[in-house]
Amino acid sequence: MTGLADTRNWRLIWVYQSITGTSHPATNLVAMGSLAKMDYPKMMGLDLSLTSTGVSINGQTFSIKSKLRGVERLAEISDRIVGSALAAQSIAVVVEGYSFGSRFSRAHSLGELGGVVKVALHKAGFEIVEVPPKCRAKFATGNGNSNKADVLASLQKQFPMRFIEGYSHDECDAWVLEQMAYAKLNESWYSWSKDQLAALQKVDWEPLFKALRRNTRWSELLR
């Protein structure tokens, strides 16, 4: 990842803090307990939504919501996502791809948001891995046809201490996307079945490998 010294990138972190009136959640992730990986490259799992974007970094999740509309909403969500990735020093972003079965109006709106966010992440120096929705569902449940409610219910059964009642679908999906990246590197801190791991084979992981090759500290994970 490049650009940490770039003034504009640090401005995005400041924008997040000024918009929310709080410290940036990604800056405190290391102190969140044993579920966080302390000495591994940080990924960002990202489930885009105009109403509640789910974010997972280092195993910890939060959501990004905006009260704005139109272009201003797209810009705010994008700035907060990039600011989060920069604050956590993530090396790559794993985002859910588009669902071609979505209704046209929703797909159009998500397409706009996805384009804006991807361009912003690219300009900030991040590699982006796109995961097809069915692959995300299969990794979480073993069944690629599972819907969001099925995914959350399955994870609550698999990890009852991690996914408590009231956990949002968006944050859950973002967490799954991040875990897929760690599982691909054999560095996940959870156990996954053979059927779940099979979902990794249909994802193009080259952007992640590219990010790792660019960073000598983590390139050994490719061996």
Summary of the structure (lengths in Angstrom):
residues: 223
radius of gyration: 16.4
end to end distance: 20.1
largest distance: 46.1
contacts: 698
relative contact order: 0.16
helix: 53%
strand: 11%
